[in-house]
Amino acid sequence: MADKGKVKVGIIGSQFEATIHVESFHILPHEAEVVAIASPTPGHAAGLAKQYGIPNVYTDYREMLKQPDIEMVTIAAPNRLHCQMTVDIANAGKHVVCEKPLCMTLEEADLMIETCKKQGVLLMYAEELFFTPKYVKVKEMADQGAFGKLYLVKQSEKHFGPHGGWFWDVSQSGGGVFMDMGCHGIAFAYWFFDRPKLKKVTTHMDTHVHKELTKGEDNSICIMEFEGGAVGLIESSWAKPGGMDDRIEVYGSEGVAYANLLMGNAIPTFSENGYGYAVEKAPTTKGWSYPVFDELYNYGFPQEMLHFARCVRGKETCLATGEDGRFVQEVLYAGYQSAGLGQTVELPFRPQGVARPIDLWYNPIK
């Protein structure tokens, strides 16, 4: 592999998340370039390649892995495919960027981590909240002592449901909104508190709005109790109309901060006619809406991909690793178990043979 110049990237996937990956590399293009895309969905990969000038298109990602100049591959595919894809990428000698959540089971997480270590490649966990400018700024202030002793961090992400149909199918996703979006808040609280030991998890979840679409939960509340007394409160919902709502609250003995990811970059707008695009997950632009600008940059996606490319070159140390993804996986297990039992679950919680995290909600271990 080349040891200088732009990192050559291959992308697996061609729909919503894959498009974000491609656009992110184009926004900050000086460290990496996308040279190939692979997707079995007819026409999708070719259309995305044409739009962004990507030279190579594959319908089978395993064929893409044979392309010798590719150094890093990003996975934007259903959760059930993450593990096998990671193993295949690592065995091809290429670095891995895996979308959240890391995989379906703890056994898969261990295999992914072990394979990447054995092959000498990086396993990077695509958690963009570690790179979101507003949230990074609040973290910097916390590290400088602005809030005194931290005791509560709240992360809330809510909208009316995912783009891709596979998210609704728990056999492909492994769970509902807690699996899809709760993983963000879990990782965020763990990172914000500097990765302390987690003692207990208490979760409530239910399906309020989308029973006809999914057997998964569409609303969840998770309380994470860390060693030393700090608490993470994670609210996740597919049941909130009106588009994306993403915010954090940070409380300490000597200060507090509130950061609303979208409203600080939104343009309050009223239109009787409607218009094109406002913000992620907004179904209509008629009436009041809140269009945003520089959306991906405000989410942190381009900064995340730039960081991963620099990690491949040895210029930076990875901030979001496979081990972070594995931690999230264990909390997802504990969260579904807690909701299934209706009680707090103590960590570590590492049951064997769980096919899907949501199975612990349906049939918790007694």
C-alpha positions, 0 to 999 in steps of 0.5 A: 500500500502507498505510504503517502498521498491521499488515502484511497477509499472504497465504500460498501453501500449506496443509499442514505448512509453511503451517500453521507460518506461520499459527500463527507469525503468530498467536503474535506478532500485533501486527505482521502478520495473515494475510488470505488463503491460496491452495492448489490442494489441495481443502479444505485452504486452506478448512479452515486458513482456518476454523481461524484465521479467515482471511477470504479463500481462493483455489485459485490464488495468482495470483488472491490476488495481485490482492487489493490489501491484501496487502503480503507473501506467504509461499511454503510450496510445493514447491521447483520452484515457488519461482522462478515464484511469487517472480517473480509476487509481485514483479511484483504489487508485494508483498514475498516470504518464500520457504521454504528452499531458495530454489529449484532452480538458481542461474539461478532464484536470480539471476532471483528476486533481480533481479526483486525488486530491479527491482520494489522489493520485499524477498526474504526467505529463511525460515531460522528457525535465524537466530531460534532462541532458543538458537542466537541466544544462543550467537551473541551469546556468540560475538560477545562473545568467549566462545569466543575464535577460532572454529574449528568449528561443527557443526549436526545435524538428524535425523529419520525423514523429511518430512511432505509426499510431494513431498519424496521426489520429487526432480523436485519437491524437487531432492534428498533430505535435503541439499537439504531439511535440509542447507540449514539447516546451510549457512546457519547456519554461514555466518551464525554465522561472519559470512558469510566466503568459502567455499573448499571443500566435501566431502560424503558422502551415501547412501540407507540406509533409504528406497530404496523412497520416494525416489531422493534421499539420506536421510543426508548429511555436509557439511564446509565450509572457510572462509577463515581456517580455520574449519570448518562440519560439517553432519549431516542425516538422514531415517534417524533414528527417534524424532522430531526431533533438532536441535543445535549445537556451537561450538568456539573457542580459549577455549571451547565451547558445546552447544545441543540445541534440543529436549531443553532444552524436553522432558518425558521421558515414558513411556507404555504407552498413548500420547497425542496429540502429542509433537514434530515427526516423532515417529511414536508416543508409546508407550514413552519420548517427549519431548513439548515445549512452545512448540515453534514459539517454540523453533524461532524461527518466530514471531520470524522472521515478526515480523522479516519484517513489521518489515522490510516496515515499515522497522523492521528490516534483513533478517537472511535475504535472497535472497543468503543463499539463493543462497549456500546454493544454490551450496553445495548444488551443490558438495555434490552434486558432491562426493558424486558425485565422491567428492572435495572441490570448490572454490568458486566452483562455478557450473555452467550448465544444472543442472536439479536439484542432485541431478543432480550426484550422479547425474552429476557434472561431470568 
